[in-house]
Amino acid sequence: MKPFTLSICQMMVVDSKEANLNKAEQMIRQAVSEAGANVVVLPEIFNGPYSIEAMKETAEPENGTSSQRLAALAKELGIVIIGGSIAEAEGDQIFNTSYTFDEKGDCIGRHRKMHLFDVDIPDGISFQESSIVAPGNDITVFDTSYGRFGVAICYDMRFPELMRLMVLEGAEMIVVPAAFNTTTGPAHWHETIKMRAVDNQVYFAAAAPARNMDSTYHAYGFSKIVDPWGTVLAETDETEHIISAHISPERQEAVRQQLPLLKHRRQDMYQLIKK
C-alpha cells in the first residue's frame, strides 16, 4: 500500500436517478478539487431510493448508465471510484452490486452483496431484501494503484468471517457502502466499524447516504473512516457531507508490529470449531 487520500460522499439520495447521478458527479468533483482525493466512495444504492419498488425500477445491466458515468468520471479525473452500490439486473435476477473503476475507467472490482437484509425488529425496521435481490457468492478483493482493497456491502459487515477472509486474501483496506437505518444504526454502526478495523488491523471506510426523511427508508448516515488502531480519522452526522482522510501504510505497519494479532492466530485450534 502507498499513501493516498480517501473521500466519502455522503449524498442525499432522492427519487430521481438522473438527479442522483448528477449529485454524485458534483460531490466526486468536489472531493477531488477540495480534498485532493485519490479514491472516492459513494453510498449503498446511491442512484435511487432504498426500497423494493425503487430497486426494480432503477435496476440496470452491468455496463448501464450509472456504471458508464462513473467509469468516464474516474478516467477524466484520474482517480479510483468505488461506486457505492446499485441494483444490477442480470437475466431475471437483481443483485445489490458495487463496481469499482480505476484511473483508466476500467472496472477492477465487482461485489454482489452476499448477506441479504431480511429483518423484522419489533417497533423498529421491517425489510425483506431477498424478496427482490439475489445473493452474491464471491469474496471481493482486488488490487488498485494504492494497494489491495476489499469491498463488501452494508449487512455484509456484520459477519466477521467475511471481513477476515478479505484480509487473509491480502486486503489492506476494507470499504463498505452501507445504509444502516435509524434502528440498527444507533445500536451497532459505530462499534461494528471500529471493531472490524481493530480485529483485522486494516483501514475501514463505511459510506452511508444522508438521511432523507421524505423517503420511506431512513438511513442512519454517519459515514466514517477508521484506522487499524480504531482511531476515527473522519466522520460526519446524518446530513449531506464529504469526509476525507489520509491513508498511511506506515501507520498500518506500526499497528501490526506493536499488536501482532494476525500473527498470533491459532489456526490449529480454529479448525476444531464446529460449523
PyRosetta script that sets phi, psi and omega in degrees:
from pyrosetta import init, pose_from_sequence

init()
pose = pose_from_sequence("MKPFTLSICQMMVVDSKEANLNKAEQMIRQAVSEAGANVVVLPEIFNGPYSIEAMKETAEPENGTSSQRLAALAKELGIVIIGGSIAEAEGDQIFNTSYTFDEKGDCIGRHRKMHLFDVDIPDGISFQESSIVAPGNDITVFDTSYGRFGVAICYDMRFPELMRLMVLEGAEMIVVPAAFNTTTGPAHWHETIKMRAVDNQVYFAAAAPARNMDSTYHAYGFSKIVDPWGTVLAETDETEHIISAHISPERQEAVRQQLPLLKHRRQDMYQLIKK")
pose.set_psi(1, 145.7)
pose.set_omega(1, 174.6)
pose.set_phi(2, -124.1)
pose.set_psi(2, 160.3)
pose.set_omega(2, -175.4)
pose.set_phi(3, -61.8)
pose.set_psi(3, 144.0)
pose.set_omega(3, 175.5)
pose.set_phi(4, -160.6)
pose.set_psi(4, 167.9)
pose.set_omega(4, 176.1)
pose.set_phi(5, -107.7)
pose.set_psi(5, 127.8)
pose.set_omega(5, 178.8)
pose.set_phi(6, -111.4)
pose.set_psi(6, 135.1)
pose.set_omega(6, 176.9)
pose.set_phi(7, -123.7)
pose.set_psi(7, 143.6)
pose.set_omega(7, 173.5)
pose.set_phi(8, -113.3)
pose.set_psi(8, 129.6)
pose.set_omega(8, 176.4)
pose.set_phi(9, -99.0)
pose.set_psi(9, 99.1)
pose.set_omega(9, 177.1)
pose.set_phi(10, -84.8)
pose.set_psi(10, 87.4)
pose.set_omega(10, -172.8)
pose.set_phi(11, -95.5)
pose.set_psi(11, 154.1)
pose.set_omega(11, 174.8)
pose.set_phi(12, -82.8)
pose.set_psi(12, 114.5)
pose.set_omega(12, -178.8)
pose.set_phi(13, -90.2)
pose.set_psi(13, 129.6)
pose.set_omega(13, -178.2)
pose.set_phi(14, -119.9)
pose.set_psi(14, 179.5)
pose.set_omega(14, -175.1)
pose.set_phi(15, -88.7)
pose.set_psi(15, 55.2)
pose.set_omega(15, 177.8)
pose.set_phi(16, -158.8)
pose.set_psi(16, 113.7)
pose.set_omega(16, -179.2)
pose.set_phi(17, -60.1)
pose.set_psi(17, -44.3)
pose.set_omega(17, -178.3)
pose.set_phi(18, -62.2)
pose.set_psi(18, -43.4)
pose.set_omega(18, 178.6)
pose.set_phi(19, -63.1)
pose.set_psi(19, -39.7)
pose.set_omega(19, 179.6)
pose.set_phi(20, -67.7)
pose.set_psi(20, -40.3)
pose.set_omega(20, 178.0)
pose.set_phi(21, -65.5)
pose.set_psi(21, -39.3)
pose.set_omega(21, 177.7)
pose.set_phi(22, -65.4)
pose.set_psi(22, -41.7)
pose.set_omega(22, 178.5)
pose.set_phi(23, -63.8)
pose.set_psi(23, -44.0)
pose.set_omega(23, 179.0)
pose.set_phi(24, -59.7)
pose.set_psi(24, -44.6)
pose.set_omega(24, 179.4)
pose.set_phi(25, -62.5)
pose.set_psi(25, -44.4)
pose.set_omega(25, -179.6)
pose.set_phi(26, -61.1)
pose.set_psi(26, -42.3)
pose.set_omega(26, -178.2)
pose.set_phi(27, -72.9)
pose.set_psi(27, -34.9)
pose.set_omega(27, 176.1)
pose.set_phi(28, -63.5)
pose.set_psi(28, -46.0)
pose.set_omega(28, 178.5)
pose.set_phi(29, -60.6)
pose.set_psi(29, -40.4)
pose.set_omega(29, 179.6)
pose.set_phi(30, -65.0)
pose.set_psi(30, -39.9)
pose.set_omega(30, 179.3)
pose.set_phi(31, -62.6)
pose.set_psi(31, -37.8)
pose.set_omega(31, 179.3)
pose.set_phi(32, -72.1)
pose.set_psi(32, -45.9)
pose.set_omega(32, -175.6)
pose.set_phi(33, -72.4)
pose.set_psi(33, -35.2)
pose.set_omega(33, -174.9)
pose.set_phi(34, -96.2)
pose.set_psi(34, -33.7)
pose.set_omega(34, -176.4)
pose.set_phi(35, -110.2)
pose.set_psi(35, -7.0)
pose.set_omega(35, -177.3)
pose.set_phi(36, 66.5)
pose.set_psi(36, 35.2)
pose.set_omega(36, -175.5)
pose.set_phi(37, -62.4)
pose.set_psi(37, 135.9)
pose.set_omega(37, 172.6)
pose.set_phi(38, -98.3)
pose.set_psi(38, -29.2)
pose.set_omega(38, 178.8)
pose.set_phi(39, -130.9)
pose.set_psi(39, 129.2)
pose.set_omega(39, -178.7)
pose.set_phi(40, -124.1)
pose.set_psi(40, 136.8)
pose.set_omega(40, -176.1)
pose.set_phi(41, -120.0)
pose.set_psi(41, 136.3)
pose.set_omega(41, 175.4)
pose.set_phi(42, -105.8)
pose.set_psi(42, 165.1)
pose.set_omega(42, -178.3)
pose.set_phi(43, -82.0)
pose.set_psi(43, 171.9)
pose.set_omega(43, 175.9)
pose.set_phi(44, -63.0)
pose.set_psi(44, 138.4)
pose.set_omega(44, -179.9)
pose.set_phi(45, 44.6)
pose.set_psi(45, 61.2)
pose.set_omega(45, -174.0)
pose.set_phi(46, -79.8)
pose.set_psi(46, -17.1)
pose.set_omega(46, -174.0)
pose.set_phi(47, -98.6)
pose.set_psi(47, 6.0)
pose.set_omega(47, 177.7)
pose.set_phi(48, -171.7)
pose.set_psi(48, 167.9)
pose.set_omega(48, -179.9)
pose.set_phi(49, -60.0)
pose.set_psi(49, 149.7)
pose.set_omega(49, 179.6)
pose.set_phi(50, -88.0)
pose.set_psi(50, 83.2)
pose.set_omega(50, 178.2)
pose.set_phi(51, -149.0)
pose.set_psi(51, 158.0)
pose.set_omega(51, -179.4)
pose.set_phi(52, -60.4)
pose.set_psi(52, -45.7)
pose.set_omega(52, -177.5)
pose.set_phi(53, -63.6)
pose.set_psi(53, -44.9)
pose.set_omega(53, -177.5)
pose.set_phi(54, -67.6)
pose.set_psi(54, -36.0)
pose.set_omega(54, 179.7)
pose.set_phi(55, -65.7)
pose.set_psi(55, -35.4)
pose.set_omega(55, 175.3)
pose.set_phi(56, -63.1)
pose.set_psi(56, -41.3)
pose.set_omega(56, -175.3)
pose.set_phi(57, -74.8)
pose.set_psi(57, -35.4)
pose.set_omega(57, -174.5)
pose.set_phi(58, -93.8)
pose.set_psi(58, -6.7)
pose.set_omega(58, -176.8)
pose.set_phi(59, -57.3)
pose.set_psi(59, 137.5)
pose.set_omega(59, -179.5)
pose.set_phi(60, -142.5)
pose.set_psi(60, 159.1)
pose.set_omega(60, -178.9)
pose.set_phi(61, -69.5)
pose.set_psi(61, 172.0)
pose.set_omega(61, -173.9)
pose.set_phi(62, -52.4)
pose.set_psi(62, -42.5)
pose.set_omega(62, -178.6)
pose.set_phi(63, -105.2)
pose.set_psi(63, 45.0)
pose.set_omega(63, -178.1)
pose.set_phi(64, -81.6)
pose.set_psi(64, -169.8)
pose.set_omega(64, -174.6)
pose.set_phi(65, -57.0)
pose.set_psi(65, -47.1)
pose.set_omega(65, -177.1)
pose.set_phi(66, -62.5)
pose.set_psi(66, -45.9)
pose.set_omega(66, -179.4)
pose.set_phi(67, -65.1)
pose.set_psi(67, -41.4)
pose.set_omega(67, 179.7)
pose.set_phi(68, -61.3)
pose.set_psi(68, -41.4)
pose.set_omega(68, -179.8)
pose.set_phi(69, -67.9)
pose.set_psi(69, -40.4)
pose.set_omega(69, 178.6)
pose.set_phi(70, -68.2)
pose.set_psi(70, -39.8)
pose.set_omega(70, 179.3)
pose.set_phi(71, -61.9)
pose.set_psi(71, -45.1)
pose.set_omega(71, 179.9)
pose.set_phi(72, -64.1)
pose.set_psi(72, -38.9)
pose.set_omega(72, -179.5)
pose.set_phi(73, -69.1)
pose.set_psi(73, -40.8)
pose.set_omega(73, 177.5)
pose.set_phi(74, -60.3)
pose.set_psi(74, -42.7)
pose.set_omega(74, 179.4)
pose.set_phi(75, -66.8)
pose.set_psi(75, -44.9)
pose.set_omega(75, -179.0)
pose.set_phi(76, -61.3)
pose.set_psi(76, -43.3)
pose.set_omega(76, -175.5)
pose.set_phi(77, -89.0)
pose.set_psi(77, -12.1)
pose.set_omega(77, -180.0)
pose.set_phi(78, 68.4)
pose.set_psi(78, 42.2)
pose.set_omega(78, -177.6)
pose.set_phi(79, -129.9)
pose.set_psi(79, 170.8)
pose.set_omega(79, 171.2)
pose.set_phi(80, -96.8)
pose.set_psi(80, 130.6)
pose.set_omega(80, 176.9)
pose.set_phi(81, -117.9)
pose.set_psi(81, 119.4)
pose.set_omega(81, 171.2)
pose.set_phi(82, -95.6)
pose.set_psi(82, 104.1)
pose.set_omega(82, -164.5)
pose.set_phi(83, -80.7)
pose.set_psi(83, 49.6)
pose.set_omega(83, 177.4)
pose.set_phi(84, 49.3)
pose.set_psi(84, -125.1)
pose.set_omega(84, 168.3)
pose.set_phi(85, -152.0)
pose.set_psi(85, 160.0)
pose.set_omega(85, 176.7)
pose.set_phi(86, -137.8)
pose.set_psi(86, 167.5)
pose.set_omega(86, 171.5)
pose.set_phi(87, -80.2)
pose.set_psi(87, 116.5)
pose.set_omega(87, -177.6)
pose.set_phi(88, -103.6)
pose.set_psi(88, 129.1)
pose.set_omega(88, 178.5)
pose.set_phi(89, -100.2)
pose.set_psi(89, 128.1)
pose.set_omega(89, 173.4)
pose.set_phi(90, -138.5)
pose.set_psi(90, 111.7)
pose.set_omega(90, -174.2)
pose.set_phi(91, 61.8)
pose.set_psi(91, -128.0)
pose.set_omega(91, 179.0)
pose.set_phi(92, -99.3)
pose.set_psi(92, 14.8)
pose.set_omega(92, -179.8)
pose.set_phi(93, -111.6)
pose.set_psi(93, 152.8)
pose.set_omega(93, 174.0)
pose.set_phi(94, -121.6)
pose.set_psi(94, 133.8)
pose.set_omega(94, 177.1)
pose.set_phi(95, -119.1)
pose.set_psi(95, 153.6)
pose.set_omega(95, 171.7)
pose.set_phi(96, -94.6)
pose.set_psi(96, 103.7)
pose.set_omega(96, -163.5)
pose.set_phi(97, -124.6)
pose.set_psi(97, 138.8)
pose.set_omega(97, 175.5)
pose.set_phi(98, -111.7)
pose.set_psi(98, 129.0)
pose.set_omega(98, 176.0)
pose.set_phi(99, -111.5)
pose.set_psi(99, 141.5)
pose.set_omega(99, 175.1)
pose.set_phi(100, -118.1)
pose.set_psi(100, 134.3)
pose.set_omega(100, -178.2)
pose.set_phi(101, -119.9)
pose.set_psi(101, 137.8)
pose.set_omega(101, -178.9)
pose.set_phi(102, -91.6)
pose.set_psi(102, -173.4)
pose.set_omega(102, -174.3)
pose.set_phi(103, -65.3)
pose.set_psi(103, -16.8)
pose.set_omega(103, 176.9)
pose.set_phi(104, -94.1)
pose.set_psi(104, -2.2)
pose.set_omega(104, -178.0)
pose.set_phi(105, 85.5)
pose.set_psi(105, 9.5)
pose.set_omega(105, 179.3)
pose.set_phi(106, -85.1)
pose.set_psi(106, 143.5)
pose.set_omega(106, 175.9)
pose.set_phi(107, -78.7)
pose.set_psi(107, 116.3)
pose.set_omega(107, -177.0)
pose.set_phi(108, -110.1)
pose.set_psi(108, -4.9)
pose.set_omega(108, 179.2)
pose.set_phi(109, -156.0)
pose.set_psi(109, 138.8)
pose.set_omega(109, 173.9)
pose.set_phi(110, -137.8)
pose.set_psi(110, 120.6)
pose.set_omega(110, 177.0)
pose.set_phi(111, -119.5)
pose.set_psi(111, 126.0)
pose.set_omega(111, 172.1)
pose.set_phi(112, -100.2)
pose.set_psi(112, 125.2)
pose.set_omega(112, -177.2)
pose.set_phi(113, -48.9)
pose.set_psi(113, 125.3)
pose.set_omega(113, -174.8)
pose.set_phi(114, -88.1)
pose.set_psi(114, -40.7)
pose.set_omega(114, -176.4)
pose.set_phi(115, -104.8)
pose.set_psi(115, 118.1)
pose.set_omega(115, -174.8)
pose.set_phi(116, -92.2)
pose.set_psi(116, 142.7)
pose.set_omega(116, -172.1)
pose.set_phi(117, -84.0)
pose.set_psi(117, 86.1)
pose.set_omega(117, 176.2)
pose.set_phi(118, -112.1)
pose.set_psi(118, 98.8)
pose.set_omega(118, -175.9)
pose.set_phi(119, -137.8)
pose.set_psi(119, 156.3)
pose.set_omega(119, 174.7)
pose.set_phi(120, -145.6)
pose.set_psi(120, 91.1)
pose.set_omega(120, -175.8)
pose.set_phi(121, -98.4)
pose.set_psi(121, 119.1)
pose.set_omega(121, 179.7)
pose.set_phi(122, -54.2)
pose.set_psi(122, 134.4)
pose.set_omega(122, -178.9)
pose.set_phi(123, 59.9)
pose.set_psi(123, 20.8)
pose.set_omega(123, -179.9)
pose.set_phi(124, -136.2)
pose.set_psi(124, -127.4)
pose.set_omega(124, -174.4)
pose.set_phi(125, -101.4)
pose.set_psi(125, 143.1)
pose.set_omega(125, 170.9)
pose.set_phi(126, -128.6)
pose.set_psi(126, 121.1)
pose.set_omega(126, -174.9)
pose.set_phi(127, -153.0)
pose.set_psi(127, 133.1)
pose.set_omega(127, -179.6)
pose.set_phi(128, -121.7)
pose.set_psi(128, 83.4)
pose.set_omega(128, -177.0)
pose.set_phi(129, -62.9)
pose.set_psi(129, -32.4)
pose.set_omega(129, -176.9)
pose.set_phi(130, -69.5)
pose.set_psi(130, -9.3)
pose.set_omega(130, 177.9)
pose.set_phi(131, -69.9)
pose.set_psi(131, -16.2)
pose.set_omega(131, 178.9)
pose.set_phi(132, -132.5)
pose.set_psi(132, -29.9)
pose.set_omega(132, -172.5)
pose.set_phi(133, -101.3)
pose.set_psi(133, 138.0)
pose.set_omega(133, 174.0)
pose.set_phi(134, -93.8)
pose.set_psi(134, 147.5)
pose.set_omega(134, -178.6)
pose.set_phi(135, -79.6)
pose.set_psi(135, 145.3)
pose.set_omega(135, 170.6)
pose.set_phi(136, -81.5)
pose.set_psi(136, 166.7)
pose.set_omega(136, -176.3)
pose.set_phi(137, -132.3)
pose.set_psi(137, 17.1)
pose.set_omega(137, -176.1)
pose.set_phi(138, -120.4)
pose.set_psi(138, 138.3)
pose.set_omega(138, 169.5)
pose.set_phi(139, -81.6)
pose.set_psi(139, 124.4)
pose.set_omega(139, -169.6)
pose.set_phi(140, -105.1)
pose.set_psi(140, 105.0)
pose.set_omega(140, 176.4)
pose.set_phi(141, -134.6)
pose.set_psi(141, 133.5)
pose.set_omega(141, -176.1)
pose.set_phi(142, -152.0)
pose.set_psi(142, 161.6)
pose.set_omega(142, -179.5)
pose.set_phi(143, -91.4)
pose.set_psi(143, 140.0)
pose.set_omega(143, 170.2)
pose.set_phi(144, -122.8)
pose.set_psi(144, 176.3)
pose.set_omega(144, 178.3)
pose.set_phi(145, -71.4)
pose.set_psi(145, -8.4)
pose.set_omega(145, -179.6)
pose.set_phi(146, -108.6)
pose.set_psi(146, -5.2)
pose.set_omega(146, -179.1)
pose.set_phi(147, 143.4)
pose.set_psi(147, -171.5)
pose.set_omega(147, -176.2)
pose.set_phi(148, -99.5)
pose.set_psi(148, 124.5)
pose.set_omega(148, -174.7)
pose.set_phi(149, -111.2)
pose.set_psi(149, 146.5)
pose.set_omega(149, 167.2)
pose.set_phi(150, -114.0)
pose.set_psi(150, 140.1)
pose.set_omega(150, 179.2)
pose.set_phi(151, -126.5)
pose.set_psi(151, 132.6)
pose.set_omega(151, 172.8)
pose.set_phi(152, -135.1)
pose.set_psi(152, 175.0)
pose.set_omega(152, -177.3)
pose.set_phi(153, -129.6)
pose.set_psi(153, 120.3)
pose.set_omega(153, 168.2)
pose.set_phi(154, 44.7)
pose.set_psi(154, -105.7)
pose.set_omega(154, -174.3)
pose.set_phi(155, -55.1)
pose.set_psi(155, -25.4)
pose.set_omega(155, 177.0)
pose.set_phi(156, -53.5)
pose.set_psi(156, -35.4)
pose.set_omega(156, -172.1)
pose.set_phi(157, -75.1)
pose.set_psi(157, -7.5)
pose.set_omega(157, 174.8)
pose.set_phi(158, -77.3)
pose.set_psi(158, -7.0)
pose.set_omega(158, -176.1)
pose.set_phi(159, -109.5)
pose.set_psi(159, 98.8)
pose.set_omega(159, -174.2)
pose.set_phi(160, -61.6)
pose.set_psi(160, -25.1)
pose.set_omega(160, 179.1)
pose.set_phi(161, -60.4)
pose.set_psi(161, -41.9)
pose.set_omega(161, -179.2)
pose.set_phi(162, -65.6)
pose.set_psi(162, -44.3)
pose.set_omega(162, 179.6)
pose.set_phi(163, -61.0)
pose.set_psi(163, -41.7)
pose.set_omega(163, -179.8)
pose.set_phi(164, -66.7)
pose.set_psi(164, -39.7)
pose.set_omega(164, 178.4)
pose.set_phi(165, -62.5)
pose.set_psi(165, -35.9)
pose.set_omega(165, 176.0)
pose.set_phi(166, -60.8)
pose.set_psi(166, -44.6)
pose.set_omega(166, -179.0)
pose.set_phi(167, -67.0)
pose.set_psi(167, -38.8)
pose.set_omega(167, 177.4)
pose.set_phi(168, -65.4)
pose.set_psi(168, -21.7)
pose.set_omega(168, 174.5)
pose.set_phi(169, -92.7)
pose.set_psi(169, 11.2)
pose.set_omega(169, 171.4)
pose.set_phi(170, 99.4)
pose.set_psi(170, 5.5)
pose.set_omega(170, -179.9)
pose.set_phi(171, -62.7)
pose.set_psi(171, 128.7)
pose.set_omega(171, 177.0)
pose.set_phi(172, -101.2)
pose.set_psi(172, -17.8)
pose.set_omega(172, 176.4)
pose.set_phi(173, -143.2)
pose.set_psi(173, 138.1)
pose.set_omega(173, 176.4)
pose.set_phi(174, -114.0)
pose.set_psi(174, 130.4)
pose.set_omega(174, 179.8)
pose.set_phi(175, -119.5)
pose.set_psi(175, 130.3)
pose.set_omega(175, -177.3)
pose.set_phi(176, -130.4)
pose.set_psi(176, 101.1)
pose.set_omega(176, 166.9)
pose.set_phi(177, -66.6)
pose.set_psi(177, 130.6)
pose.set_omega(177, -171.3)
pose.set_phi(178, -151.4)
pose.set_psi(178, 152.2)
pose.set_omega(178, 177.6)
pose.set_phi(179, -134.7)
pose.set_psi(179, 60.9)
pose.set_omega(179, 172.4)
pose.set_phi(180, -55.9)
pose.set_psi(180, 154.0)
pose.set_omega(180, -177.4)
pose.set_phi(181, -102.5)
pose.set_psi(181, -177.4)
pose.set_omega(181, -174.7)
pose.set_phi(182, -79.3)
pose.set_psi(182, 0.4)
pose.set_omega(182, 170.9)
pose.set_phi(183, -95.6)
pose.set_psi(183, -53.0)
pose.set_omega(183, -176.8)
pose.set_phi(184, -81.2)
pose.set_psi(184, -26.5)
pose.set_omega(184, -178.4)
pose.set_phi(185, -60.8)
pose.set_psi(185, -57.3)
pose.set_omega(185, 179.9)
pose.set_phi(186, -60.0)
pose.set_psi(186, -29.3)
pose.set_omega(186, -177.1)
pose.set_phi(187, -77.7)
pose.set_psi(187, -39.7)
pose.set_omega(187, -166.6)
pose.set_phi(188, -134.5)
pose.set_psi(188, -14.7)
pose.set_omega(188, -172.0)
pose.set_phi(189, -56.6)
pose.set_psi(189, -57.3)
pose.set_omega(189, -173.3)
pose.set_phi(190, -65.0)
pose.set_psi(190, -43.4)
pose.set_omega(190, -177.4)
pose.set_phi(191, -67.2)
pose.set_psi(191, -40.2)
pose.set_omega(191, -178.7)
pose.set_phi(192, -64.8)
pose.set_psi(192, -45.1)
pose.set_omega(192, 178.8)
pose.set_phi(193, -58.3)
pose.set_psi(193, -48.5)
pose.set_omega(193, -177.6)
pose.set_phi(194, -61.7)
pose.set_psi(194, -46.6)
pose.set_omega(194, -174.9)
pose.set_phi(195, -74.3)
pose.set_psi(195, -29.0)
pose.set_omega(195, 174.3)
pose.set_phi(196, -65.8)
pose.set_psi(196, -36.8)
pose.set_omega(196, 176.5)
pose.set_phi(197, -67.5)
pose.set_psi(197, -46.1)
pose.set_omega(197, -176.6)
pose.set_phi(198, -68.2)
pose.set_psi(198, -46.9)
pose.set_omega(198, -178.0)
pose.set_phi(199, -60.2)
pose.set_psi(199, -34.8)
pose.set_omega(199, -174.3)
pose.set_phi(200, -106.5)
pose.set_psi(200, -3.2)
pose.set_omega(200, 177.6)
pose.set_phi(201, 53.0)
pose.set_psi(201, 50.7)
pose.set_omega(201, 178.5)
pose.set_phi(202, -130.2)
pose.set_psi(202, 161.6)
pose.set_omega(202, 165.9)
pose.set_phi(203, -72.9)
pose.set_psi(203, 142.0)
pose.set_omega(203, -176.4)
pose.set_phi(204, -134.6)
pose.set_psi(204, 124.6)
pose.set_omega(204, 178.9)
pose.set_phi(205, -122.3)
pose.set_psi(205, 126.4)
pose.set_omega(205, 179.4)
pose.set_phi(206, -118.1)
pose.set_psi(206, 119.6)
pose.set_omega(206, -172.7)
pose.set_phi(207, -110.3)
pose.set_psi(207, 114.1)
pose.set_omega(207, -178.2)
pose.set_phi(208, -109.6)
pose.set_psi(208, 157.2)
pose.set_omega(208, 168.6)
pose.set_phi(209, -77.2)
pose.set_psi(209, 159.0)
pose.set_omega(209, 172.0)
pose.set_phi(210, -68.8)
pose.set_psi(210, 158.0)
pose.set_omega(210, -177.5)
pose.set_phi(211, -80.5)
pose.set_psi(211, 118.9)
pose.set_omega(211, 179.0)
pose.set_phi(212, -108.8)
pose.set_psi(212, 103.8)
pose.set_omega(212, -176.7)
pose.set_phi(213, -73.8)
pose.set_psi(213, -9.2)
pose.set_omega(213, 175.6)
pose.set_phi(214, -87.0)
pose.set_psi(214, -6.9)
pose.set_omega(214, 179.5)
pose.set_phi(215, -89.8)
pose.set_psi(215, 159.0)
pose.set_omega(215, 177.3)
pose.set_phi(216, -74.5)
pose.set_psi(216, -22.4)
pose.set_omega(216, 178.1)
pose.set_phi(217, -112.5)
pose.set_psi(217, 123.0)
pose.set_omega(217, -176.9)
pose.set_phi(218, -102.0)
pose.set_psi(218, 104.1)
pose.set_omega(218, 178.5)
pose.set_phi(219, -71.1)
pose.set_psi(219, 149.4)
pose.set_omega(219, -178.9)
pose.set_phi(220, -74.4)
pose.set_psi(220, -37.4)
pose.set_omega(220, -175.3)
pose.set_phi(221, 84.5)
pose.set_psi(221, -142.8)
pose.set_omega(221, 175.8)
pose.set_phi(222, 60.3)
pose.set_psi(222, 46.8)
pose.set_omega(222, 174.1)
pose.set_phi(223, -53.7)
pose.set_psi(223, 149.2)
pose.set_omega(223, -170.8)
pose.set_phi(224, -152.2)
pose.set_psi(224, 145.0)
pose.set_omega(224, 173.3)
pose.set_phi(225, -124.8)
pose.set_psi(225, 124.8)
pose.set_omega(225, -174.1)
pose.set_phi(226, -125.6)
pose.set_psi(226, 144.1)
pose.set_omega(226, 179.5)
pose.set_phi(227, -91.8)
pose.set_psi(227, 175.9)
pose.set_omega(227, -174.6)
pose.set_phi(228, -65.1)
pose.set_psi(228, -13.4)
pose.set_omega(228, 176.6)
pose.set_phi(229, -91.4)
pose.set_psi(229, -8.7)
pose.set_omega(229, -177.2)
pose.set_phi(230, 95.4)
pose.set_psi(230, 5.0)
pose.set_omega(230, 178.5)
pose.set_phi(231, -74.1)
pose.set_psi(231, 129.6)
pose.set_omega(231, 178.5)
pose.set_phi(232, -77.6)
pose.set_psi(232, 118.8)
pose.set_omega(232, -179.1)
pose.set_phi(233, -90.3)
pose.set_psi(233, -31.1)
pose.set_omega(233, 179.3)
pose.set_phi(234, -161.3)
pose.set_psi(234, 142.9)
pose.set_omega(234, 176.4)
pose.set_phi(235, -159.5)
pose.set_psi(235, 166.0)
pose.set_omega(235, 179.0)
pose.set_phi(236, -141.7)
pose.set_psi(236, -171.5)
pose.set_omega(236, 179.4)
pose.set_phi(237, -102.6)
pose.set_psi(237, -147.6)
pose.set_omega(237, -176.6)
pose.set_phi(238, -89.3)
pose.set_psi(238, -3.7)
pose.set_omega(238, -175.2)
pose.set_phi(239, -92.6)
pose.set_psi(239, 172.3)
pose.set_omega(239, -177.7)
pose.set_phi(240, -70.1)
pose.set_psi(240, 123.7)
pose.set_omega(240, -178.5)
pose.set_phi(241, -154.0)
pose.set_psi(241, 161.2)
pose.set_omega(241, 167.1)
pose.set_phi(242, -113.3)
pose.set_psi(242, 128.4)
pose.set_omega(242, 175.1)
pose.set_phi(243, -118.3)
pose.set_psi(243, 149.6)
pose.set_omega(243, -176.0)
pose.set_phi(244, -140.9)
pose.set_psi(244, 153.5)
pose.set_omega(244, 177.7)
pose.set_phi(245, -152.3)
pose.set_psi(245, 150.2)
pose.set_omega(245, 175.2)
pose.set_phi(246, -87.2)
pose.set_psi(246, 128.9)
pose.set_omega(246, -179.4)
pose.set_phi(247, -102.5)
pose.set_psi(247, 121.6)
pose.set_omega(247, -173.1)
pose.set_phi(248, -116.6)
pose.set_psi(248, 119.0)
pose.set_omega(248, 176.0)
pose.set_phi(249, -64.4)
pose.set_psi(249, -30.4)
pose.set_omega(249, 178.9)
pose.set_phi(250, -62.9)
pose.set_psi(250, -38.2)
pose.set_omega(250, 178.5)
pose.set_phi(251, -63.3)
pose.set_psi(251, -44.5)
pose.set_omega(251, 179.6)
pose.set_phi(252, -63.5)
pose.set_psi(252, -44.0)
pose.set_omega(252, 179.9)
pose.set_phi(253, -62.7)
pose.set_psi(253, -39.9)
pose.set_omega(253, -180.0)
pose.set_phi(254, -64.7)
pose.set_psi(254, -44.1)
pose.set_omega(254, 179.4)
pose.set_phi(255, -62.0)
pose.set_psi(255, -43.2)
pose.set_omega(255, -178.2)
pose.set_phi(256, -68.7)
pose.set_psi(256, -27.9)
pose.set_omega(256, 176.9)
pose.set_phi(257, -78.2)
pose.set_psi(257, -41.0)
pose.set_omega(257, -176.0)
pose.set_phi(258, -74.3)
pose.set_psi(258, -33.8)
pose.set_omega(258, -178.9)
pose.set_phi(259, -133.9)
pose.set_psi(259, 80.9)
pose.set_omega(259, -170.0)
pose.set_phi(260, -77.8)
pose.set_psi(260, 63.3)
pose.set_omega(260, -178.1)
pose.set_phi(261, -58.5)
pose.set_psi(261, -45.3)
pose.set_omega(261, -175.4)
pose.set_phi(262, -65.9)
pose.set_psi(262, -32.7)
pose.set_omega(262, 178.4)
pose.set_phi(263, -73.9)
pose.set_psi(263, -26.1)
pose.set_omega(263, -174.7)
pose.set_phi(264, -91.3)
pose.set_psi(264, 6.4)
pose.set_omega(264, 178.7)
pose.set_phi(265, -63.0)
pose.set_psi(265, 138.4)
pose.set_omega(265, 179.1)
pose.set_phi(266, -99.2)
pose.set_psi(266, 76.0)
pose.set_omega(266, -178.7)
pose.set_phi(267, -62.9)
pose.set_psi(267, -26.9)
pose.set_omega(267, 178.8)
pose.set_phi(268, -64.6)
pose.set_psi(268, -30.5)
pose.set_omega(268, 179.4)
pose.set_phi(269, -88.3)
pose.set_psi(269, -34.6)
pose.set_omega(269, -176.9)
pose.set_phi(270, -62.0)
pose.set_psi(270, -27.6)
pose.set_omega(270, 179.5)
pose.set_phi(271, -64.0)
pose.set_psi(271, -20.3)
pose.set_omega(271, -177.8)
pose.set_phi(272, -84.6)
pose.set_psi(272, -12.0)
pose.set_omega(272, -178.3)
pose.set_phi(273, -70.7)
pose.set_psi(273, 127.7)
pose.set_omega(273, -179.4)
pose.set_phi(274, -71.4)
pose.set_psi(274, 145.2)
pose.set_omega(274, 179.2)
pose.set_phi(275, -70.6)
pose.dump_pdb("model.pdb")
